[in-house]
Amino acid sequence: MGRRIMIVGNGAVAEGAGAIIDAADFVVRFNLSRNTARSGRRTDAVAVCNTGRPATEMLDGPEWRDSAPVRAACEIWSVRDPEKFASLRPQLAVSHPELDDFCDDRTEDFARFAAENGKRHRVIPALVHAAADAALAPHAPGAYVVPSSGLVTLFQVLTEPEFAGAEVVMAGFSHEGWDGHPFAAERRLVASLAAAGRIRLMDASSPSLFPPSLSPSQGA
């Protein structure tokens, strides 16, 4: 068995899952990582929404900067490629005028924070975002703004040579939330990746890892 990479969303995890997550070789969490009390403490990377209001809330307040996951992490991953999101701004001004700050970029601020705190900073490239879009297409995503940070991060792990050969496990994902993300399609896509043996899923009701043939229909 090679390395195990855990991608831990901010949704529900089963009691006892924390020990399995902490035993992984590399753990990625997201933004404010609000479920760490139940989902273990190990954090190697924190993936962040580096544009718009989420970025501002994290960078301009003490909660994110001083949180245990951010202090523990050796890497900060900016999920949104700045050039990709700059290119989205004109079309969103027409289709979603209420998202006037959605593409406001804070990538350099996250990079500065990482450098000042001895952490590596990565920007997930636009090609990974495009791969997630392409993978969603067969799953009837309908109209959406962008894939979720969880899905883009999953595709980063699946396509990054550094993680080649690793077992990839998703936990803490309900595939629910903002309607600008195609969550129903993401659920179907994640289930199909599990069925194909590319990832494994941790059940939200028990700390078990589903093998591909027994993956739950709800995804992660």
PyMOL CGO cylinders between C-alpha atoms (Angstrom):
from pymol import cmd
from pymol.cgo import CYLINDER

trace = [
    CYLINDER, 0.00, 0.00, 0.00, 1.33, 3.43, -0.95, 0.3, 1, 1, 1, 1, 1, 1,
    CYLINDER, 1.33, 3.43, -0.95, 0.63, 6.73, 0.68, 0.3, 1, 1, 1, 1, 1, 1,
    CYLINDER, 0.63, 6.73, 0.68, -2.87, 7.69, 1.75, 0.3, 1, 1, 1, 1, 1, 1,
    CYLINDER, -2.87, 7.69, 1.75, -4.10, 11.22, 1.00, 0.3, 1, 1, 1, 1, 1, 1,
    CYLINDER, -4.10, 11.22, 1.00, -7.17, 12.35, 2.94, 0.3, 1, 1, 1, 1, 1, 1,
    CYLINDER, -7.17, 12.35, 2.94, -9.28, 15.20, 1.53, 0.3, 1, 1, 1, 1, 1, 1,
    CYLINDER, -9.28, 15.20, 1.53, -11.47, 16.34, 4.40, 0.3, 1, 1, 1, 1, 1, 1,
    CYLINDER, -11.47, 16.34, 4.40, -14.46, 18.59, 3.77, 0.3, 1, 1, 1, 1, 1, 1,
    CYLINDER, -14.46, 18.59, 3.77, -16.25, 20.64, 6.40, 0.3, 1, 1, 1, 1, 1, 1,
    CYLINDER, -16.25, 20.64, 6.40, -19.29, 18.34, 6.54, 0.3, 1, 1, 1, 1, 1, 1,
    CYLINDER, -19.29, 18.34, 6.54, -20.20, 15.56, 8.95, 0.3, 1, 1, 1, 1, 1, 1,
    CYLINDER, -20.20, 15.56, 8.95, -17.78, 12.76, 9.72, 0.3, 1, 1, 1, 1, 1, 1,
    CYLINDER, -17.78, 12.76, 9.72, -18.44, 9.69, 11.82, 0.3, 1, 1, 1, 1, 1, 1,
    CYLINDER, -18.44, 9.69, 11.82, -17.35, 9.36, 15.42, 0.3, 1, 1, 1, 1, 1, 1,
    CYLINDER, -17.35, 9.36, 15.42, -13.97, 7.66, 15.36, 0.3, 1, 1, 1, 1, 1, 1,
    CYLINDER, -13.97, 7.66, 15.36, -13.05, 8.97, 11.92, 0.3, 1, 1, 1, 1, 1, 1,
    CYLINDER, -13.05, 8.97, 11.92, -10.48, 11.34, 13.38, 0.3, 1, 1, 1, 1, 1, 1,
    CYLINDER, -10.48, 11.34, 13.38, -8.03, 8.54, 14.17, 0.3, 1, 1, 1, 1, 1, 1,
    CYLINDER, -8.03, 8.54, 14.17, -8.17, 7.25, 10.58, 0.3, 1, 1, 1, 1, 1, 1,
    CYLINDER, -8.17, 7.25, 10.58, -7.72, 10.75, 9.19, 0.3, 1, 1, 1, 1, 1, 1,
    CYLINDER, -7.72, 10.75, 9.19, -4.80, 11.52, 11.50, 0.3, 1, 1, 1, 1, 1, 1,
    CYLINDER, -4.80, 11.52, 11.50, -3.08, 8.29, 10.43, 0.3, 1, 1, 1, 1, 1, 1,
    CYLINDER, -3.08, 8.29, 10.43, -2.99, 9.38, 6.78, 0.3, 1, 1, 1, 1, 1, 1,
    CYLINDER, -2.99, 9.38, 6.78, 0.22, 10.49, 5.11, 0.3, 1, 1, 1, 1, 1, 1,
    CYLINDER, 0.22, 10.49, 5.11, -1.17, 13.83, 3.90, 0.3, 1, 1, 1, 1, 1, 1,
    CYLINDER, -1.17, 13.83, 3.90, -4.36, 15.61, 4.98, 0.3, 1, 1, 1, 1, 1, 1,
    CYLINDER, -4.36, 15.61, 4.98, -5.99, 18.48, 3.08, 0.3, 1, 1, 1, 1, 1, 1,
    CYLINDER, -5.99, 18.48, 3.08, -8.65, 20.60, 4.79, 0.3, 1, 1, 1, 1, 1, 1,
    CYLINDER, -8.65, 20.60, 4.79, -10.62, 23.63, 3.62, 0.3, 1, 1, 1, 1, 1, 1,
    CYLINDER, -10.62, 23.63, 3.62, -10.98, 27.28, 4.60, 0.3, 1, 1, 1, 1, 1, 1,
    CYLINDER, -10.98, 27.28, 4.60, -12.00, 27.49, 8.26, 0.3, 1, 1, 1, 1, 1, 1,
    CYLINDER, -12.00, 27.49, 8.26, -11.88, 23.69, 8.79, 0.3, 1, 1, 1, 1, 1, 1,
    CYLINDER, -11.88, 23.69, 8.79, -14.74, 23.88, 11.25, 0.3, 1, 1, 1, 1, 1, 1,
    CYLINDER, -14.74, 23.88, 11.25, -15.09, 20.14, 11.92, 0.3, 1, 1, 1, 1, 1, 1,
    CYLINDER, -15.09, 20.14, 11.92, -11.57, 19.39, 13.18, 0.3, 1, 1, 1, 1, 1, 1,
    CYLINDER, -11.57, 19.39, 13.18, -12.81, 18.51, 16.67, 0.3, 1, 1, 1, 1, 1, 1,
    CYLINDER, -12.81, 18.51, 16.67, -14.42, 15.39, 15.17, 0.3, 1, 1, 1, 1, 1, 1,
    CYLINDER, -14.42, 15.39, 15.17, -12.29, 14.82, 12.08, 0.3, 1, 1, 1, 1, 1, 1,
    CYLINDER, -12.29, 14.82, 12.08, -8.88, 14.67, 13.71, 0.3, 1, 1, 1, 1, 1, 1,
    CYLINDER, -8.88, 14.67, 13.71, -6.11, 17.22, 13.99, 0.3, 1, 1, 1, 1, 1, 1,
    CYLINDER, -6.11, 17.22, 13.99, -3.55, 16.40, 11.33, 0.3, 1, 1, 1, 1, 1, 1,
    CYLINDER, -3.55, 16.40, 11.33, -3.42, 19.08, 8.65, 0.3, 1, 1, 1, 1, 1, 1,
    CYLINDER, -3.42, 19.08, 8.65, -0.76, 19.22, 5.97, 0.3, 1, 1, 1, 1, 1, 1,
    CYLINDER, -0.76, 19.22, 5.97, -2.48, 21.65, 3.60, 0.3, 1, 1, 1, 1, 1, 1,
    CYLINDER, -2.48, 21.65, 3.60, -5.36, 24.10, 3.86, 0.3, 1, 1, 1, 1, 1, 1,
    CYLINDER, -5.36, 24.10, 3.86, -7.11, 24.74, 0.54, 0.3, 1, 1, 1, 1, 1, 1,
    CYLINDER, -7.11, 24.74, 0.54, -8.68, 28.20, 0.44, 0.3, 1, 1, 1, 1, 1, 1,
    CYLINDER, -8.68, 28.20, 0.44, -11.12, 30.15, -1.70, 0.3, 1, 1, 1, 1, 1, 1,
    CYLINDER, -11.12, 30.15, -1.70, -8.69, 32.90, -2.61, 0.3, 1, 1, 1, 1, 1, 1,
    CYLINDER, -8.69, 32.90, -2.61, -11.20, 35.25, -4.23, 0.3, 1, 1, 1, 1, 1, 1,
    CYLINDER, -11.20, 35.25, -4.23, -14.28, 37.14, -3.10, 0.3, 1, 1, 1, 1, 1, 1,
    CYLINDER, -14.28, 37.14, -3.10, -15.86, 37.31, 0.32, 0.3, 1, 1, 1, 1, 1, 1,
    CYLINDER, -15.86, 37.31, 0.32, -14.51, 34.01, 1.69, 0.3, 1, 1, 1, 1, 1, 1,
    CYLINDER, -14.51, 34.01, 1.69, -10.96, 35.19, 1.05, 0.3, 1, 1, 1, 1, 1, 1,
    CYLINDER, -10.96, 35.19, 1.05, -11.60, 38.55, 2.70, 0.3, 1, 1, 1, 1, 1, 1,
    CYLINDER, -11.60, 38.55, 2.70, -13.21, 36.94, 5.74, 0.3, 1, 1, 1, 1, 1, 1,
    CYLINDER, -13.21, 36.94, 5.74, -10.24, 34.63, 6.23, 0.3, 1, 1, 1, 1, 1, 1,
    CYLINDER, -10.24, 34.63, 6.23, -7.47, 37.14, 5.63, 0.3, 1, 1, 1, 1, 1, 1,
    CYLINDER, -7.47, 37.14, 5.63, -8.95, 40.14, 7.41, 0.3, 1, 1, 1, 1, 1, 1,
    CYLINDER, -8.95, 40.14, 7.41, -10.02, 38.44, 10.62, 0.3, 1, 1, 1, 1, 1, 1,
    CYLINDER, -10.02, 38.44, 10.62, -8.12, 36.51, 13.30, 0.3, 1, 1, 1, 1, 1, 1,
    CYLINDER, -8.12, 36.51, 13.30, -10.14, 33.27, 13.23, 0.3, 1, 1, 1, 1, 1, 1,
    CYLINDER, -10.14, 33.27, 13.23, -8.56, 31.73, 10.15, 0.3, 1, 1, 1, 1, 1, 1,
    CYLINDER, -8.56, 31.73, 10.15, -5.01, 32.95, 10.72, 0.3, 1, 1, 1, 1, 1, 1,
    CYLINDER, -5.01, 32.95, 10.72, -4.97, 31.72, 14.32, 0.3, 1, 1, 1, 1, 1, 1,
    CYLINDER, -4.97, 31.72, 14.32, -6.84, 28.45, 13.79, 0.3, 1, 1, 1, 1, 1, 1,
    CYLINDER, -6.84, 28.45, 13.79, -5.16, 25.19, 14.71, 0.3, 1, 1, 1, 1, 1, 1,
    CYLINDER, -5.16, 25.19, 14.71, -5.39, 23.71, 11.18, 0.3, 1, 1, 1, 1, 1, 1,
    CYLINDER, -5.39, 23.71, 11.18, -3.72, 26.76, 9.63, 0.3, 1, 1, 1, 1, 1, 1,
    CYLINDER, -3.72, 26.76, 9.63, -1.01, 26.80, 12.28, 0.3, 1, 1, 1, 1, 1, 1,
    CYLINDER, -1.01, 26.80, 12.28, -0.36, 23.09, 11.70, 0.3, 1, 1, 1, 1, 1, 1,
    CYLINDER, -0.36, 23.09, 11.70, -0.39, 23.19, 7.90, 0.3, 1, 1, 1, 1, 1, 1,
    CYLINDER, -0.39, 23.19, 7.90, 2.84, 23.26, 5.96, 0.3, 1, 1, 1, 1, 1, 1,
    CYLINDER, 2.84, 23.26, 5.96, 1.05, 24.35, 2.77, 0.3, 1, 1, 1, 1, 1, 1,
    CYLINDER, 1.05, 24.35, 2.77, -1.67, 26.79, 1.71, 0.3, 1, 1, 1, 1, 1, 1,
    CYLINDER, -1.67, 26.79, 1.71, -3.43, 25.96, -1.58, 0.3, 1, 1, 1, 1, 1, 1,
    CYLINDER, -3.43, 25.96, -1.58, -5.19, 28.76, -3.44, 0.3, 1, 1, 1, 1, 1, 1,
    CYLINDER, -5.19, 28.76, -3.44, -7.94, 26.92, -5.30, 0.3, 1, 1, 1, 1, 1, 1,
    CYLINDER, -7.94, 26.92, -5.30, -8.87, 29.66, -7.78, 0.3, 1, 1, 1, 1, 1, 1,
    CYLINDER, -8.87, 29.66, -7.78, -6.38, 30.46, -10.53, 0.3, 1, 1, 1, 1, 1, 1,
    CYLINDER, -6.38, 30.46, -10.53, -6.22, 34.29, -10.71, 0.3, 1, 1, 1, 1, 1, 1,
    CYLINDER, -6.22, 34.29, -10.71, -6.16, 34.51, -14.51, 0.3, 1, 1, 1, 1, 1, 1,
    CYLINDER, -6.16, 34.51, -14.51, -9.05, 32.06, -14.81, 0.3, 1, 1, 1, 1, 1, 1,
    CYLINDER, -9.05, 32.06, -14.81, -11.18, 34.09, -12.42, 0.3, 1, 1, 1, 1, 1, 1,
    CYLINDER, -11.18, 34.09, -12.42, -10.23, 37.39, -14.04, 0.3, 1, 1, 1, 1, 1, 1,
    CYLINDER, -10.23, 37.39, -14.04, -11.52, 35.95, -17.32, 0.3, 1, 1, 1, 1, 1, 1,
    CYLINDER, -11.52, 35.95, -17.32, -14.82, 35.04, -15.64, 0.3, 1, 1, 1, 1, 1, 1,
    CYLINDER, -14.82, 35.04, -15.64, -15.52, 38.57, -14.43, 0.3, 1, 1, 1, 1, 1, 1,
    CYLINDER, -15.52, 38.57, -14.43, -17.05, 40.02, -17.67, 0.3, 1, 1, 1, 1, 1, 1,
    CYLINDER, -17.05, 40.02, -17.67, -19.47, 37.14, -18.18, 0.3, 1, 1, 1, 1, 1, 1,
    CYLINDER, -19.47, 37.14, -18.18, -20.49, 37.07, -14.51, 0.3, 1, 1, 1, 1, 1, 1,
    CYLINDER, -20.49, 37.07, -14.51, -21.21, 40.80, -14.67, 0.3, 1, 1, 1, 1, 1, 1,
    CYLINDER, -21.21, 40.80, -14.67, -23.95, 39.89, -17.14, 0.3, 1, 1, 1, 1, 1, 1,
    CYLINDER, -23.95, 39.89, -17.14, -25.16, 36.52, -15.87, 0.3, 1, 1, 1, 1, 1, 1,
    CYLINDER, -25.16, 36.52, -15.87, -24.73, 37.07, -12.11, 0.3, 1, 1, 1, 1, 1, 1,
    CYLINDER, -24.73, 37.07, -12.11, -24.43, 40.82, -11.39, 0.3, 1, 1, 1, 1, 1, 1,
    CYLINDER, -24.43, 40.82, -11.39, -24.93, 40.13, -7.69, 0.3, 1, 1, 1, 1, 1, 1,
    CYLINDER, -24.93, 40.13, -7.69, -21.50, 38.43, -7.68, 0.3, 1, 1, 1, 1, 1, 1,
    CYLINDER, -21.50, 38.43, -7.68, -19.70, 41.71, -8.21, 0.3, 1, 1, 1, 1, 1, 1,
    CYLINDER, -19.70, 41.71, -8.21, -16.87, 40.79, -5.82, 0.3, 1, 1, 1, 1, 1, 1,
    CYLINDER, -16.87, 40.79, -5.82, -16.69, 37.08, -6.67, 0.3, 1, 1, 1, 1, 1, 1,
    CYLINDER, -16.69, 37.08, -6.67, -13.51, 37.44, -8.74, 0.3, 1, 1, 1, 1, 1, 1,
    CYLINDER, -13.51, 37.44, -8.74, -11.73, 39.91, -6.45, 0.3, 1, 1, 1, 1, 1, 1,
    CYLINDER, -11.73, 39.91, -6.45, -8.35, 38.24, -6.11, 0.3, 1, 1, 1, 1, 1, 1,
    CYLINDER, -8.35, 38.24, -6.11, -6.44, 37.83, -2.83, 0.3, 1, 1, 1, 1, 1, 1,
    CYLINDER, -6.44, 37.83, -2.83, -3.92, 35.25, -4.03, 0.3, 1, 1, 1, 1, 1, 1,
    CYLINDER, -3.92, 35.25, -4.03, -0.91, 37.44, -3.32, 0.3, 1, 1, 1, 1, 1, 1,
    CYLINDER, -0.91, 37.44, -3.32, -2.14, 38.03, 0.21, 0.3, 1, 1, 1, 1, 1, 1,
    CYLINDER, -2.14, 38.03, 0.21, -2.34, 34.28, 0.83, 0.3, 1, 1, 1, 1, 1, 1,
    CYLINDER, -2.34, 34.28, 0.83, 1.12, 33.86, -0.70, 0.3, 1, 1, 1, 1, 1, 1,
    CYLINDER, 1.12, 33.86, -0.70, 2.48, 36.57, 1.60, 0.3, 1, 1, 1, 1, 1, 1,
    CYLINDER, 2.48, 36.57, 1.60, 0.86, 34.97, 4.64, 0.3, 1, 1, 1, 1, 1, 1,
    CYLINDER, 0.86, 34.97, 4.64, 2.35, 31.61, 3.71, 0.3, 1, 1, 1, 1, 1, 1,
    CYLINDER, 2.35, 31.61, 3.71, 5.83, 33.07, 3.21, 0.3, 1, 1, 1, 1, 1, 1,
    CYLINDER, 5.83, 33.07, 3.21, 5.71, 34.97, 6.48, 0.3, 1, 1, 1, 1, 1, 1,
    CYLINDER, 5.71, 34.97, 6.48, 4.76, 31.79, 8.33, 0.3, 1, 1, 1, 1, 1, 1,
    CYLINDER, 4.76, 31.79, 8.33, 7.14, 29.34, 6.69, 0.3, 1, 1, 1, 1, 1, 1,
    CYLINDER, 7.14, 29.34, 6.69, 4.55, 27.58, 4.57, 0.3, 1, 1, 1, 1, 1, 1,
    CYLINDER, 4.55, 27.58, 4.57, 4.56, 26.56, 0.93, 0.3, 1, 1, 1, 1, 1, 1,
    CYLINDER, 4.56, 26.56, 0.93, 1.97, 28.31, -1.23, 0.3, 1, 1, 1, 1, 1, 1,
    CYLINDER, 1.97, 28.31, -1.23, 0.47, 26.65, -4.30, 0.3, 1, 1, 1, 1, 1, 1,
    CYLINDER, 0.47, 26.65, -4.30, -2.03, 27.98, -6.82, 0.3, 1, 1, 1, 1, 1, 1,
    CYLINDER, -2.03, 27.98, -6.82, -4.12, 25.21, -8.35, 0.3, 1, 1, 1, 1, 1, 1,
    CYLINDER, -4.12, 25.21, -8.35, -3.79, 25.86, -12.09, 0.3, 1, 1, 1, 1, 1, 1,
    CYLINDER, -3.79, 25.86, -12.09, -6.63, 26.67, -14.44, 0.3, 1, 1, 1, 1, 1, 1,
    CYLINDER, -6.63, 26.67, -14.44, -6.03, 23.38, -16.27, 0.3, 1, 1, 1, 1, 1, 1,
    CYLINDER, -6.03, 23.38, -16.27, -7.18, 21.51, -13.15, 0.3, 1, 1, 1, 1, 1, 1,
    CYLINDER, -7.18, 21.51, -13.15, -10.34, 23.64, -13.00, 0.3, 1, 1, 1, 1, 1, 1,
    CYLINDER, -10.34, 23.64, -13.00, -10.92, 22.82, -16.69, 0.3, 1, 1, 1, 1, 1, 1,
    CYLINDER, -10.92, 22.82, -16.69, -10.44, 19.10, -16.00, 0.3, 1, 1, 1, 1, 1, 1,
    CYLINDER, -10.44, 19.10, -16.00, -13.10, 19.26, -13.29, 0.3, 1, 1, 1, 1, 1, 1,
    CYLINDER, -13.10, 19.26, -13.29, -15.47, 21.07, -15.68, 0.3, 1, 1, 1, 1, 1, 1,
    CYLINDER, -15.47, 21.07, -15.68, -14.88, 18.42, -18.35, 0.3, 1, 1, 1, 1, 1, 1,
    CYLINDER, -14.88, 18.42, -18.35, -15.46, 15.57, -15.91, 0.3, 1, 1, 1, 1, 1, 1,
    CYLINDER, -15.46, 15.57, -15.91, -18.72, 17.14, -14.73, 0.3, 1, 1, 1, 1, 1, 1,
    CYLINDER, -18.72, 17.14, -14.73, -20.15, 17.43, -18.25, 0.3, 1, 1, 1, 1, 1, 1,
    CYLINDER, -20.15, 17.43, -18.25, -21.45, 13.83, -18.53, 0.3, 1, 1, 1, 1, 1, 1,
    CYLINDER, -21.45, 13.83, -18.53, -23.22, 14.16, -15.18, 0.3, 1, 1, 1, 1, 1, 1,
    CYLINDER, -23.22, 14.16, -15.18, -25.83, 16.77, -16.21, 0.3, 1, 1, 1, 1, 1, 1,
    CYLINDER, -25.83, 16.77, -16.21, -24.51, 19.70, -14.18, 0.3, 1, 1, 1, 1, 1, 1,
    CYLINDER, -24.51, 19.70, -14.18, -26.88, 22.25, -15.74, 0.3, 1, 1, 1, 1, 1, 1,
    CYLINDER, -26.88, 22.25, -15.74, -25.98, 25.90, -15.42, 0.3, 1, 1, 1, 1, 1, 1,
    CYLINDER, -25.98, 25.90, -15.42, -23.43, 26.66, -12.72, 0.3, 1, 1, 1, 1, 1, 1,
    CYLINDER, -23.43, 26.66, -12.72, -20.81, 29.25, -11.89, 0.3, 1, 1, 1, 1, 1, 1,
    CYLINDER, -20.81, 29.25, -11.89, -17.78, 27.15, -10.91, 0.3, 1, 1, 1, 1, 1, 1,
    CYLINDER, -17.78, 27.15, -10.91, -17.07, 23.72, -9.43, 0.3, 1, 1, 1, 1, 1, 1,
    CYLINDER, -17.07, 23.72, -9.43, -16.72, 23.61, -5.67, 0.3, 1, 1, 1, 1, 1, 1,
    CYLINDER, -16.72, 23.61, -5.67, -13.33, 23.99, -4.03, 0.3, 1, 1, 1, 1, 1, 1,
    CYLINDER, -13.33, 23.99, -4.03, -13.62, 20.39, -2.90, 0.3, 1, 1, 1, 1, 1, 1,
    CYLINDER, -13.62, 20.39, -2.90, -13.95, 19.09, -6.44, 0.3, 1, 1, 1, 1, 1, 1,
    CYLINDER, -13.95, 19.09, -6.44, -11.14, 21.25, -7.81, 0.3, 1, 1, 1, 1, 1, 1,
    CYLINDER, -11.14, 21.25, -7.81, -8.89, 20.13, -4.95, 0.3, 1, 1, 1, 1, 1, 1,
    CYLINDER, -8.89, 20.13, -4.95, -9.77, 16.49, -5.62, 0.3, 1, 1, 1, 1, 1, 1,
    CYLINDER, -9.77, 16.49, -5.62, -8.70, 16.90, -9.24, 0.3, 1, 1, 1, 1, 1, 1,
    CYLINDER, -8.70, 16.90, -9.24, -5.50, 18.59, -8.13, 0.3, 1, 1, 1, 1, 1, 1,
    CYLINDER, -5.50, 18.59, -8.13, -4.62, 15.56, -6.02, 0.3, 1, 1, 1, 1, 1, 1,
    CYLINDER, -4.62, 15.56, -6.02, -5.61, 13.12, -8.77, 0.3, 1, 1, 1, 1, 1, 1,
    CYLINDER, -5.61, 13.12, -8.77, -3.53, 14.87, -11.43, 0.3, 1, 1, 1, 1, 1, 1,
    CYLINDER, -3.53, 14.87, -11.43, -0.51, 16.12, -9.47, 0.3, 1, 1, 1, 1, 1, 1,
    CYLINDER, -0.51, 16.12, -9.47, 2.55, 13.87, -10.14, 0.3, 1, 1, 1, 1, 1, 1,
    CYLINDER, 2.55, 13.87, -10.14, 3.65, 14.36, -6.54, 0.3, 1, 1, 1, 1, 1, 1,
    CYLINDER, 3.65, 14.36, -6.54, 0.64, 12.29, -5.42, 0.3, 1, 1, 1, 1, 1, 1,
    CYLINDER, 0.64, 12.29, -5.42, 0.81, 9.63, -8.14, 0.3, 1, 1, 1, 1, 1, 1,
    CYLINDER, 0.81, 9.63, -8.14, 0.09, 6.15, -6.83, 0.3, 1, 1, 1, 1, 1, 1,
    CYLINDER, 0.09, 6.15, -6.83, -1.41, 7.36, -3.56, 0.3, 1, 1, 1, 1, 1, 1,
    CYLINDER, -1.41, 7.36, -3.56, -4.72, 6.13, -2.22, 0.3, 1, 1, 1, 1, 1, 1,
    CYLINDER, -4.72, 6.13, -2.22, -7.08, 9.14, -2.23, 0.3, 1, 1, 1, 1, 1, 1,
    CYLINDER, -7.08, 9.14, -2.23, -9.87, 9.20, 0.34, 0.3, 1, 1, 1, 1, 1, 1,
    CYLINDER, -9.87, 9.20, 0.34, -12.65, 11.78, 0.67, 0.3, 1, 1, 1, 1, 1, 1,
    CYLINDER, -12.65, 11.78, 0.67, -14.42, 12.46, 3.97, 0.3, 1, 1, 1, 1, 1, 1,
    CYLINDER, -14.42, 12.46, 3.97, -16.73, 15.15, 5.27, 0.3, 1, 1, 1, 1, 1, 1,
    CYLINDER, -16.73, 15.15, 5.27, -18.45, 16.03, 1.99, 0.3, 1, 1, 1, 1, 1, 1,
    CYLINDER, -18.45, 16.03, 1.99, -22.23, 16.42, 1.82, 0.3, 1, 1, 1, 1, 1, 1,
    CYLINDER, -22.23, 16.42, 1.82, -22.24, 17.97, -1.68, 0.3, 1, 1, 1, 1, 1, 1,
    CYLINDER, -22.24, 17.97, -1.68, -24.64, 20.65, -0.54, 0.3, 1, 1, 1, 1, 1, 1,
    CYLINDER, -24.64, 20.65, -0.54, -24.44, 24.41, -0.28, 0.3, 1, 1, 1, 1, 1, 1,
    CYLINDER, -24.44, 24.41, -0.28, -24.22, 27.41, -2.58, 0.3, 1, 1, 1, 1, 1, 1,
    CYLINDER, -24.22, 27.41, -2.58, -26.34, 26.99, -5.70, 0.3, 1, 1, 1, 1, 1, 1,
    CYLINDER, -26.34, 26.99, -5.70, -23.54, 28.34, -7.91, 0.3, 1, 1, 1, 1, 1, 1,
    CYLINDER, -23.54, 28.34, -7.91, -21.79, 24.98, -7.50, 0.3, 1, 1, 1, 1, 1, 1,
    CYLINDER, -21.79, 24.98, -7.50, -23.25, 21.93, -9.35, 0.3, 1, 1, 1, 1, 1, 1,
    CYLINDER, -23.25, 21.93, -9.35, -23.48, 19.79, -6.24, 0.3, 1, 1, 1, 1, 1, 1,
    CYLINDER, -23.48, 19.79, -6.24, -25.84, 17.11, -7.57, 0.3, 1, 1, 1, 1, 1, 1,
    CYLINDER, -25.84, 17.11, -7.57, -23.55, 16.52, -10.54, 0.3, 1, 1, 1, 1, 1, 1,
    CYLINDER, -23.55, 16.52, -10.54, -20.51, 16.57, -8.25, 0.3, 1, 1, 1, 1, 1, 1,
    CYLINDER, -20.51, 16.57, -8.25, -22.10, 13.85, -6.12, 0.3, 1, 1, 1, 1, 1, 1,
    CYLINDER, -22.10, 13.85, -6.12, -22.62, 11.69, -9.19, 0.3, 1, 1, 1, 1, 1, 1,
    CYLINDER, -22.62, 11.69, -9.19, -19.10, 12.35, -10.43, 0.3, 1, 1, 1, 1, 1, 1,
    CYLINDER, -19.10, 12.35, -10.43, -17.51, 11.48, -7.09, 0.3, 1, 1, 1, 1, 1, 1,
    CYLINDER, -17.51, 11.48, -7.09, -19.54, 8.25, -6.93, 0.3, 1, 1, 1, 1, 1, 1,
    CYLINDER, -19.54, 8.25, -6.93, -18.38, 7.34, -10.44, 0.3, 1, 1, 1, 1, 1, 1,
    CYLINDER, -18.38, 7.34, -10.44, -14.73, 7.96, -9.51, 0.3, 1, 1, 1, 1, 1, 1,
    CYLINDER, -14.73, 7.96, -9.51, -15.15, 5.70, -6.50, 0.3, 1, 1, 1, 1, 1, 1,
    CYLINDER, -15.15, 5.70, -6.50, -16.80, 3.01, -8.61, 0.3, 1, 1, 1, 1, 1, 1,
    CYLINDER, -16.80, 3.01, -8.61, -13.87, 3.18, -11.02, 0.3, 1, 1, 1, 1, 1, 1,
    CYLINDER, -13.87, 3.18, -11.02, -11.42, 2.69, -8.16, 0.3, 1, 1, 1, 1, 1, 1,
    CYLINDER, -11.42, 2.69, -8.16, -9.80, 6.10, -8.43, 0.3, 1, 1, 1, 1, 1, 1,
    CYLINDER, -9.80, 6.10, -8.43, -10.83, 7.24, -4.94, 0.3, 1, 1, 1, 1, 1, 1,
    CYLINDER, -10.83, 7.24, -4.94, -12.34, 5.84, -1.76, 0.3, 1, 1, 1, 1, 1, 1,
    CYLINDER, -12.34, 5.84, -1.76, -15.08, 7.38, 0.36, 0.3, 1, 1, 1, 1, 1, 1,
    CYLINDER, -15.08, 7.38, 0.36, -15.45, 7.51, 4.12, 0.3, 1, 1, 1, 1, 1, 1,
    CYLINDER, -15.45, 7.51, 4.12, -18.98, 6.90, 5.32, 0.3, 1, 1, 1, 1, 1, 1,
    CYLINDER, -18.98, 6.90, 5.32, -20.48, 9.78, 7.29, 0.3, 1, 1, 1, 1, 1, 1,
    CYLINDER, -20.48, 9.78, 7.29, -22.21, 7.38, 9.71, 0.3, 1, 1, 1, 1, 1, 1,
    CYLINDER, -22.21, 7.38, 9.71, -19.34, 5.01, 10.50, 0.3, 1, 1, 1, 1, 1, 1,
    CYLINDER, -19.34, 5.01, 10.50, -15.57, 5.38, 10.23, 0.3, 1, 1, 1, 1, 1, 1,
    CYLINDER, -15.57, 5.38, 10.23, -15.28, 2.86, 7.41, 0.3, 1, 1, 1, 1, 1, 1,
    CYLINDER, -15.28, 2.86, 7.41, -13.70, 3.24, 4.00, 0.3, 1, 1, 1, 1, 1, 1,
    CYLINDER, -13.70, 3.24, 4.00, -15.85, 1.99, 1.18, 0.3, 1, 1, 1, 1, 1, 1,
    CYLINDER, -15.85, 1.99, 1.18, -14.07, -0.10, -1.42, 0.3, 1, 1, 1, 1, 1, 1,
    CYLINDER, -14.07, -0.10, -1.42, -15.04, 0.89, -4.98, 0.3, 1, 1, 1, 1, 1, 1,
    CYLINDER, -15.04, 0.89, -4.98, -17.60, -1.88, -5.39, 0.3, 1, 1, 1, 1, 1, 1,
    CYLINDER, -17.60, -1.88, -5.39, -19.45, -0.80, -2.22, 0.3, 1, 1, 1, 1, 1, 1,
    CYLINDER, -19.45, -0.80, -2.22, -19.25, 2.99, -2.57, 0.3, 1, 1, 1, 1, 1, 1,
    CYLINDER, -19.25, 2.99, -2.57, -22.35, 4.72, -1.18, 0.3, 1, 1, 1, 1, 1, 1,
    CYLINDER, -22.35, 4.72, -1.18, -24.53, 6.41, -3.80, 0.3, 1, 1, 1, 1, 1, 1,
    CYLINDER, -24.53, 6.41, -3.80, -24.39, 9.75, -2.00, 0.3, 1, 1, 1, 1, 1, 1,
    CYLINDER, -24.39, 9.75, -2.00, -20.71, 10.18, -2.71, 0.3, 1, 1, 1, 1, 1, 1,
    CYLINDER, -20.71, 10.18, -2.71, -18.69, 11.34, 0.26, 0.3, 1, 1, 1, 1, 1, 1,
]
cmd.load_cgo(trace, "trace")
